[in-house]
Amino acid sequence: MWCRVRVDQALNDKPGVHGVELDFEAAVVTIDYDAADTDVAELEARLRRAGYGPGAVEQLESAP
């Protein structure tokens, strides 16, 4: 599934991102990340550059 590959490539190479879970049926991406290394705005910008607009991210979680 090429959409999954695009999202993975957009997010997984970002320092601080520890994992990405995708649920395309629900249009939800859950990102496990370290807030000391990245922030929500950067993650959203990466998703937009991958072709996913506002609303593509339903949930962003910061790792403890």
PyMOL Python script that loads the backbone (N, CA, C, O; Angstrom):
from pymol import cmd

cmd.read_pdbstr("""\
ATOM      1  N   MET A   1       0.853  -1.174   0.000  1.00  0.00           N
ATOM      2  CA  MET A   1       0.000   0.000   0.000  1.00  0.00           C
ATOM      3  C   MET A   1       0.901   1.241   0.000  1.00  0.00           C
ATOM      4  O   MET A   1       1.569   1.527   0.994  1.00  0.00           O
ATOM      5  N   TRP A   2       0.917   1.971  -1.112  1.00  0.00           N
ATOM      6  CA  TRP A   2       1.844   3.087  -1.253  1.00  0.00           C
ATOM      7  C   TRP A   2       1.519   4.246  -0.312  1.00  0.00           C
ATOM      8  O   TRP A   2       2.431   4.981   0.068  1.00  0.00           O
ATOM      9  N   CYS A   3       0.275   4.435   0.074  1.00  0.00           N
ATOM     10  CA  CYS A   3      -0.062   5.513   1.008  1.00  0.00           C
ATOM     11  C   CYS A   3       0.636   5.293   2.348  1.00  0.00           C
ATOM     12  O   CYS A   3       1.158   6.239   2.938  1.00  0.00           O
ATOM     13  N   ARG A   4       0.649   4.070   2.821  1.00  0.00           N
ATOM     14  CA  ARG A   4       1.319   3.739   4.071  1.00  0.00           C
ATOM     15  C   ARG A   4       2.816   4.047   3.966  1.00  0.00           C
ATOM     16  O   ARG A   4       3.412   4.574   4.906  1.00  0.00           O
ATOM     17  N   VAL A   5       3.411   3.721   2.837  1.00  0.00           N
ATOM     18  CA  VAL A   5       4.834   3.973   2.628  1.00  0.00           C
ATOM     19  C   VAL A   5       5.104   5.476   2.672  1.00  0.00           C
ATOM     20  O   VAL A   5       6.076   5.910   3.291  1.00  0.00           O
ATOM     21  N   ARG A   6       4.264   6.267   2.030  1.00  0.00           N
ATOM     22  CA  ARG A   6       4.470   7.723   2.021  1.00  0.00           C
ATOM     23  C   ARG A   6       4.399   8.308   3.425  1.00  0.00           C
ATOM     24  O   ARG A   6       5.212   9.159   3.787  1.00  0.00           O
ATOM     25  N   VAL A   7       3.437   7.861   4.212  1.00  0.00           N
ATOM     26  CA  VAL A   7       3.304   8.364   5.581  1.00  0.00           C
ATOM     27  C   VAL A   7       4.497   7.920   6.416  1.00  0.00           C
ATOM     28  O   VAL A   7       5.072   8.718   7.156  1.00  0.00           O
ATOM     29  N   ASP A   8       4.870   6.643   6.297  1.00  0.00           N
ATOM     30  CA  ASP A   8       6.033   6.143   7.035  1.00  0.00           C
ATOM     31  C   ASP A   8       7.292   6.923   6.678  1.00  0.00           C
ATOM     32  O   ASP A   8       8.055   7.306   7.565  1.00  0.00           O
ATOM     33  N   GLN A   9       7.513   7.157   5.411  1.00  0.00           N
ATOM     34  CA  GLN A   9       8.707   7.897   4.982  1.00  0.00           C
ATOM     35  C   GLN A   9       8.680   9.331   5.492  1.00  0.00           C
ATOM     36  O   GLN A   9       9.718   9.879   5.862  1.00  0.00           O
ATOM     37  N   ALA A  10       7.511   9.934   5.514  1.00  0.00           N
ATOM     38  CA  ALA A  10       7.398  11.322   5.958  1.00  0.00           C
ATOM     39  C   ALA A  10       7.692  11.480   7.443  1.00  0.00           C
ATOM     40  O   ALA A  10       8.203  12.515   7.874  1.00  0.00           O
ATOM     41  N   LEU A  11       7.370  10.454   8.225  1.00  0.00           N
ATOM     42  CA  LEU A  11       7.466  10.598   9.675  1.00  0.00           C
ATOM     43  C   LEU A  11       8.605   9.828  10.322  1.00  0.00           C
ATOM     44  O   LEU A  11       9.250  10.341  11.236  1.00  0.00           O
ATOM     45  N   ASN A  12       8.862   8.629   9.875  1.00  0.00           N
ATOM     46  CA  ASN A  12       9.802   7.764  10.586  1.00  0.00           C
ATOM     47  C   ASN A  12      11.252   8.217  10.526  1.00  0.00           C
ATOM     48  O   ASN A  12      12.049   7.815  11.373  1.00  0.00           O
ATOM     49  N   ASP A  13      11.619   9.041   9.550  1.00  0.00           N
ATOM     50  CA  ASP A  13      13.008   9.506   9.507  1.00  0.00           C
ATOM     51  C   ASP A  13      13.230  10.758  10.350  1.00  0.00           C
ATOM     52  O   ASP A  13      14.353  11.256  10.424  1.00  0.00           O
ATOM     53  N   LYS A  14      12.189  11.269  10.979  1.00  0.00           N
ATOM     54  CA  LYS A  14      12.288  12.456  11.828  1.00  0.00           C
ATOM     55  C   LYS A  14      12.842  12.063  13.190  1.00  0.00           C
ATOM     56  O   LYS A  14      12.277  11.198  13.859  1.00  0.00           O
ATOM     57  N   PRO A  15      13.949  12.690  13.613  1.00  0.00           N
ATOM     58  CA  PRO A  15      14.457  12.407  14.959  1.00  0.00           C
ATOM     59  C   PRO A  15      13.367  12.646  16.003  1.00  0.00           C
ATOM     60  O   PRO A  15      12.654  13.649  15.960  1.00  0.00           O
ATOM     61  N   GLY A  16      13.255  11.727  16.919  1.00  0.00           N
ATOM     62  CA  GLY A  16      12.255  11.839  17.973  1.00  0.00           C
ATOM     63  C   GLY A  16      11.002  11.029  17.718  1.00  0.00           C
ATOM     64  O   GLY A  16      10.223  10.802  18.643  1.00  0.00           O
ATOM     65  N   VAL A  17      10.784  10.583  16.484  1.00  0.00           N
ATOM     66  CA  VAL A  17       9.622   9.752  16.177  1.00  0.00           C
ATOM     67  C   VAL A  17       9.994   8.302  16.464  1.00  0.00           C
ATOM     68  O   VAL A  17      10.949   7.765  15.903  1.00  0.00           O
ATOM     69  N   HIS A  18       9.217   7.681  17.352  1.00  0.00           N
ATOM     70  CA  HIS A  18       9.501   6.317  17.771  1.00  0.00           C
ATOM     71  C   HIS A  18       8.597   5.294  17.110  1.00  0.00           C
ATOM     72  O   HIS A  18       8.926   4.108  17.084  1.00  0.00           O
ATOM     73  N   GLY A  19       7.467   5.726  16.577  1.00  0.00           N
ATOM     74  CA  GLY A  19       6.558   4.799  15.927  1.00  0.00           C
ATOM     75  C   GLY A  19       5.376   5.521  15.317  1.00  0.00           C
ATOM     76  O   GLY A  19       4.979   6.598  15.761  1.00  0.00           O
ATOM     77  N   VAL A  20       4.820   4.895  14.281  1.00  0.00           N
ATOM     78  CA  VAL A  20       3.664   5.450  13.582  1.00  0.00           C
ATOM     79  C   VAL A  20       2.665   4.327  13.369  1.00  0.00           C
ATOM     80  O   VAL A  20       3.015   3.263  12.859  1.00  0.00           O
ATOM     81  N   GLU A  21       1.425   4.563  13.759  1.00  0.00           N
ATOM     82  CA  GLU A  21       0.350   3.609  13.517  1.00  0.00           C
ATOM     83  C   GLU A  21      -0.681   4.289  12.633  1.00  0.00           C
ATOM     84  O   GLU A  21      -1.065   5.434  12.870  1.00  0.00           O
ATOM     85  N   LEU A  22      -1.122   3.567  11.608  1.00  0.00           N
ATOM     86  CA  LEU A  22      -2.070   4.124  10.650  1.00  0.00           C
ATOM     87  C   LEU A  22      -3.357   3.316  10.643  1.00  0.00           C
ATOM     88  O   LEU A  22      -3.339   2.085  10.670  1.00  0.00           O
ATOM     89  N   ASP A  23      -4.468   4.030  10.606  1.00  0.00           N
ATOM     90  CA  ASP A  23      -5.782   3.408  10.432  1.00  0.00           C
ATOM     91  C   ASP A  23      -6.470   4.197   9.328  1.00  0.00           C
ATOM     92  O   ASP A  23      -7.136   5.201   9.581  1.00  0.00           O
ATOM     93  N   PHE A  24      -6.294   3.721   8.089  1.00  0.00           N
ATOM     94  CA  PHE A  24      -6.832   4.461   6.950  1.00  0.00           C
ATOM     95  C   PHE A  24      -8.349   4.450   6.914  1.00  0.00           C
ATOM     96  O   PHE A  24      -8.956   5.407   6.434  1.00  0.00           O
ATOM     97  N   GLU A  25      -8.977   3.389   7.411  1.00  0.00           N
ATOM     98  CA  GLU A  25     -10.442   3.349   7.435  1.00  0.00           C
ATOM     99  C   GLU A  25     -11.005   4.467   8.298  1.00  0.00           C
ATOM    100  O   GLU A  25     -12.001   5.095   7.939  1.00  0.00           O
ATOM    101  N   ALA A  26     -10.367   4.713   9.432  1.00  0.00           N
ATOM    102  CA  ALA A  26     -10.818   5.767  10.340  1.00  0.00           C
ATOM    103  C   ALA A  26     -10.145   7.105  10.043  1.00  0.00           C
ATOM    104  O   ALA A  26     -10.475   8.116  10.664  1.00  0.00           O
ATOM    105  N   ALA A  27      -9.198   7.119   9.091  1.00  0.00           N
ATOM    106  CA  ALA A  27      -8.437   8.323   8.754  1.00  0.00           C
ATOM    107  C   ALA A  27      -7.697   8.862   9.973  1.00  0.00           C
ATOM    108  O   ALA A  27      -7.749  10.055  10.274  1.00  0.00           O
ATOM    109  N   VAL A  28      -6.997   7.944  10.680  1.00  0.00           N
ATOM    110  CA  VAL A  28      -6.287   8.303  11.905  1.00  0.00           C
ATOM    111  C   VAL A  28      -4.837   7.854  11.792  1.00  0.00           C
ATOM    112  O   VAL A  28      -4.543   6.737  11.367  1.00  0.00           O
ATOM    113  N   VAL A  29      -3.942   8.749  12.182  1.00  0.00           N
ATOM    114  CA  VAL A  29      -2.532   8.388  12.326  1.00  0.00           C
ATOM    115  C   VAL A  29      -2.148   8.726  13.767  1.00  0.00           C
ATOM    116  O   VAL A  29      -2.391   9.832  14.248  1.00  0.00           O
ATOM    117  N   THR A  30      -1.548   7.756  14.435  1.00  0.00           N
ATOM    118  CA  THR A  30      -1.085   7.947  15.807  1.00  0.00           C
ATOM    119  C   THR A  30       0.435   7.924  15.777  1.00  0.00           C
ATOM    120  O   THR A  30       1.045   6.986  15.264  1.00  0.00           O
ATOM    121  N   ILE A  31       1.031   8.956  16.326  1.00  0.00           N
ATOM    122  CA  ILE A  31       2.487   9.096  16.277  1.00  0.00           C
ATOM    123  C   ILE A  31       3.031   9.072  17.698  1.00  0.00           C
ATOM    124  O   ILE A  31       2.638   9.872  18.547  1.00  0.00           O
ATOM    125  N   ASP A  32       3.931   8.148  17.934  1.00  0.00           N
ATOM    126  CA  ASP A  32       4.643   8.080  19.214  1.00  0.00           C
ATOM    127  C   ASP A  32       5.936   8.871  19.025  1.00  0.00           C
ATOM    128  O   ASP A  32       6.799   8.477  18.240  1.00  0.00           O
ATOM    129  N   TYR A  33       6.070   9.990  19.746  1.00  0.00           N
ATOM    130  CA  TYR A  33       7.229  10.851  19.538  1.00  0.00           C
ATOM    131  C   TYR A  33       7.700  11.455  20.851  1.00  0.00           C
ATOM    132  O   TYR A  33       6.973  11.480  21.844  1.00  0.00           O
ATOM    133  N   ASP A  34       8.927  11.939  20.828  1.00  0.00           N
ATOM    134  CA  ASP A  34       9.528  12.605  21.974  1.00  0.00           C
ATOM    135  C   ASP A  34       9.435  14.110  21.740  1.00  0.00           C
ATOM    136  O   ASP A  34      10.041  14.637  20.807  1.00  0.00           O
ATOM    137  N   ALA A  35       8.686  14.787  22.577  1.00  0.00           N
ATOM    138  CA  ALA A  35       8.460  16.223  22.419  1.00  0.00           C
ATOM    139  C   ALA A  35       9.744  17.038  22.569  1.00  0.00           C
ATOM    140  O   ALA A  35       9.782  18.201  22.168  1.00  0.00           O
ATOM    141  N   ALA A  36      10.779  16.456  23.131  1.00  0.00           N
ATOM    142  CA  ALA A  36      12.055  17.165  23.248  1.00  0.00           C
ATOM    143  C   ALA A  36      12.776  17.233  21.902  1.00  0.00           C
ATOM    144  O   ALA A  36      13.648  18.079  21.705  1.00  0.00           O
ATOM    145  N   ASP A  37      12.413  16.345  20.979  1.00  0.00           N
ATOM    146  CA  ASP A  37      13.096  16.270  19.684  1.00  0.00           C
ATOM    147  C   ASP A  37      12.278  16.787  18.509  1.00  0.00           C
ATOM    148  O   ASP A  37      12.847  17.117  17.468  1.00  0.00           O
ATOM    149  N   THR A  38      10.975  16.865  18.645  1.00  0.00           N
ATOM    150  CA  THR A  38      10.115  17.349  17.564  1.00  0.00           C
ATOM    151  C   THR A  38       8.832  17.888  18.169  1.00  0.00           C
ATOM    152  O   THR A  38       8.610  17.772  19.374  1.00  0.00           O
ATOM    153  N   ASP A  39       7.987  18.477  17.333  1.00  0.00           N
ATOM    154  CA  ASP A  39       6.722  19.004  17.839  1.00  0.00           C
ATOM    155  C   ASP A  39       5.596  18.725  16.844  1.00  0.00           C
ATOM    156  O   ASP A  39       5.830  18.294  15.715  1.00  0.00           O
ATOM    157  N   VAL A  40       4.389  18.980  17.287  1.00  0.00           N
ATOM    158  CA  VAL A  40       3.199  18.697  16.486  1.00  0.00           C
ATOM    159  C   VAL A  40       3.239  19.447  15.162  1.00  0.00           C
ATOM    160  O   VAL A  40       2.899  18.878  14.124  1.00  0.00           O
ATOM    161  N   ALA A  41       3.644  20.702  15.179  1.00  0.00           N
ATOM    162  CA  ALA A  41       3.670  21.501  13.954  1.00  0.00           C
ATOM    163  C   ALA A  41       4.585  20.875  12.901  1.00  0.00           C
ATOM    164  O   ALA A  41       4.227  20.833  11.724  1.00  0.00           O
ATOM    165  N   GLU A  42       5.745  20.396  13.302  1.00  0.00           N
ATOM    166  CA  GLU A  42       6.675  19.760  12.365  1.00  0.00           C
ATOM    167  C   GLU A  42       6.100  18.456  11.818  1.00  0.00           C
ATOM    168  O   GLU A  42       6.235  18.166  10.629  1.00  0.00           O
ATOM    169  N   LEU A  43       5.465  17.678  12.675  1.00  0.00           N
ATOM    170  CA  LEU A  43       4.869  16.413  12.218  1.00  0.00           C
ATOM    171  C   LEU A  43       3.724  16.675  11.235  1.00  0.00           C
ATOM    172  O   LEU A  43       3.607  15.991  10.218  1.00  0.00           O
ATOM    173  N   GLU A  44       2.894  17.651  11.535  1.00  0.00           N
ATOM    174  CA  GLU A  44       1.809  18.011  10.622  1.00  0.00           C
ATOM    175  C   GLU A  44       2.361  18.526   9.295  1.00  0.00           C
ATOM    176  O   GLU A  44       1.827  18.193   8.238  1.00  0.00           O
ATOM    177  N   ALA A  45       3.425  19.337   9.334  1.00  0.00           N
ATOM    178  CA  ALA A  45       4.030  19.857   8.102  1.00  0.00           C
ATOM    179  C   ALA A  45       4.559  18.708   7.245  1.00  0.00           C
ATOM    180  O   ALA A  45       4.407  18.722   6.024  1.00  0.00           O
ATOM    181  N   ARG A  46       5.173  17.725   7.874  1.00  0.00           N
ATOM    182  CA  ARG A  46       5.675  16.564   7.121  1.00  0.00           C
ATOM    183  C   ARG A  46       4.524  15.802   6.462  1.00  0.00           C
ATOM    184  O   ARG A  46       4.652  15.346   5.326  1.00  0.00           O
ATOM    185  N   LEU A  47       3.411  15.665   7.166  1.00  0.00           N
ATOM    186  CA  LEU A  47       2.249  14.980   6.568  1.00  0.00           C
ATOM    187  C   LEU A  47       1.688  15.782   5.394  1.00  0.00           C
ATOM    188  O   LEU A  47       1.302  15.207   4.376  1.00  0.00           O
ATOM    189  N   ARG A  48       1.644  17.100   5.532  1.00  0.00           N
ATOM    190  CA  ARG A  48       1.158  17.935   4.419  1.00  0.00           C
ATOM    191  C   ARG A  48       2.058  17.782   3.194  1.00  0.00           C
ATOM    192  O   ARG A  48       1.567  17.672   2.070  1.00  0.00           O
ATOM    193  N   ARG A  49       3.375  17.776   3.412  1.00  0.00           N
ATOM    194  CA  ARG A  49       4.304  17.603   2.287  1.00  0.00           C
ATOM    195  C   ARG A  49       4.155  16.230   1.640  1.00  0.00           C
ATOM    196  O   ARG A  49       4.470  16.063   0.461  1.00  0.00           O
ATOM    197  N   ALA A  50       3.682  15.253   2.396  1.00  0.00           N
ATOM    198  CA  ALA A  50       3.448  13.909   1.854  1.00  0.00           C
ATOM    199  C   ALA A  50       2.108  13.823   1.136  1.00  0.00           C
ATOM    200  O   ALA A  50       1.784  12.791   0.547  1.00  0.00           O
ATOM    201  N   GLY A  51       1.322  14.908   1.181  1.00  0.00           N
ATOM    202  CA  GLY A  51       0.063  14.939   0.448  1.00  0.00           C
ATOM    203  C   GLY A  51      -1.187  14.792   1.289  1.00  0.00           C
ATOM    204  O   GLY A  51      -2.275  14.576   0.754  1.00  0.00           O
ATOM    205  N   TYR A  52      -1.044  14.906   2.593  1.00  0.00           N
ATOM    206  CA  TYR A  52      -2.199  14.774   3.482  1.00  0.00           C
ATOM    207  C   TYR A  52      -2.462  16.106   4.146  1.00  0.00           C
ATOM    208  O   TYR A  52      -1.589  16.664   4.811  1.00  0.00           O
ATOM    209  N   GLY A  53      -3.674  16.615   3.965  1.00  0.00           N
ATOM    210  CA  GLY A  53      -4.016  17.938   4.459  1.00  0.00           C
ATOM    211  C   GLY A  53      -4.574  17.919   5.866  1.00  0.00           C
ATOM    212  O   GLY A  53      -4.588  16.880   6.525  1.00  0.00           O
ATOM    213  N   PRO A  54      -5.034  19.073   6.323  1.00  0.00           N
ATOM    214  CA  PRO A  54      -5.625  19.165   7.659  1.00  0.00           C
ATOM    215  C   PRO A  54      -6.727  18.124   7.828  1.00  0.00           C
ATOM    216  O   PRO A  54      -7.495  17.840   6.908  1.00  0.00           O
ATOM    217  N   GLY A  55      -6.775  17.576   9.013  1.00  0.00           N
ATOM    218  CA  GLY A  55      -7.767  16.541   9.282  1.00  0.00           C
ATOM    219  C   GLY A  55      -7.197  15.144   9.068  1.00  0.00           C
ATOM    220  O   GLY A  55      -7.791  14.158   9.504  1.00  0.00           O
ATOM    221  N   ALA A  56      -6.036  15.054   8.392  1.00  0.00           N
ATOM    222  CA  ALA A  56      -5.427  13.750   8.185  1.00  0.00           C
ATOM    223  C   ALA A  56      -4.880  13.214   9.503  1.00  0.00           C
ATOM    224  O   ALA A  56      -4.778  12.000   9.683  1.00  0.00           O
ATOM    225  N   VAL A  57      -4.533  14.094  10.410  1.00  0.00           N
ATOM    226  CA  VAL A  57      -3.996  13.675  11.699  1.00  0.00           C
ATOM    227  C   VAL A  57      -5.103  13.810  12.737  1.00  0.00           C
ATOM    228  O   VAL A  57      -5.537  14.917  13.053  1.00  0.00           O
ATOM    229  N   GLU A  58      -5.546  12.701  13.252  1.00  0.00           N
ATOM    230  CA  GLU A  58      -6.586  12.708  14.273  1.00  0.00           C
ATOM    231  C   GLU A  58      -5.998  12.689  15.669  1.00  0.00           C
ATOM    232  O   GLU A  58      -6.612  13.184  16.615  1.00  0.00           O
ATOM    233  N   GLN A  59      -4.786  12.108  15.802  1.00  0.00           N
ATOM    234  CA  GLN A  59      -4.235  11.922  17.130  1.00  0.00           C
ATOM    235  C   GLN A  59      -2.725  11.999  17.078  1.00  0.00           C
ATOM    236  O   GLN A  59      -2.089  11.321  16.270  1.00  0.00           O
ATOM    237  N   LEU A  60      -2.159  12.808  17.924  1.00  0.00           N
ATOM    238  CA  LEU A  60      -0.709  12.879  18.081  1.00  0.00           C
ATOM    239  C   LEU A  60      -0.408  12.653  19.554  1.00  0.00           C
ATOM    240  O   LEU A  60      -0.994  13.306  20.418  1.00  0.00           O
ATOM    241  N   GLU A  61       0.492  11.743  19.840  1.00  0.00           N
ATOM    242  CA  GLU A  61       0.805  11.441  21.221  1.00  0.00           C
ATOM    243  C   GLU A  61       2.288  11.652  21.478  1.00  0.00           C
ATOM    244  O   GLU A  61       3.129  11.296  20.652  1.00  0.00           O
ATOM    245  N   SER A  62       2.595  12.221  22.604  1.00  0.00           N
ATOM    246  CA  SER A  62       3.978  12.402  23.012  1.00  0.00           C
ATOM    247  C   SER A  62       4.392  11.251  23.900  1.00  0.00           C
ATOM    248  O   SER A  62       3.679  10.888  24.836  1.00  0.00           O
ATOM    249  N   ALA A  63       5.546  10.677  23.606  1.00  0.00           N
ATOM    250  CA  ALA A  63       6.060   9.570  24.414  1.00  0.00           C
ATOM    251  C   ALA A  63       6.401  10.082  25.801  1.00  0.00           C
ATOM    252  O   ALA A  63       6.853  11.219  25.938  1.00  0.00           O
ATOM    253  N   PRO A  64       6.196   9.274  26.833  1.00  0.00           N
ATOM    254  CA  PRO A  64       6.512   9.714  28.199  1.00  0.00           C
ATOM    255  C   PRO A  64       7.999   9.923  28.396  1.00  0.00           C
ATOM    256  O   PRO A  64       8.431  10.293  29.487  1.00  0.00           O
TER     257      PRO A  64
END
""", "prot")
cmd.dss("prot")
cmd.show_as("cartoon", "prot")
cmd.util.cbc("prot")
cmd.orient("prot")
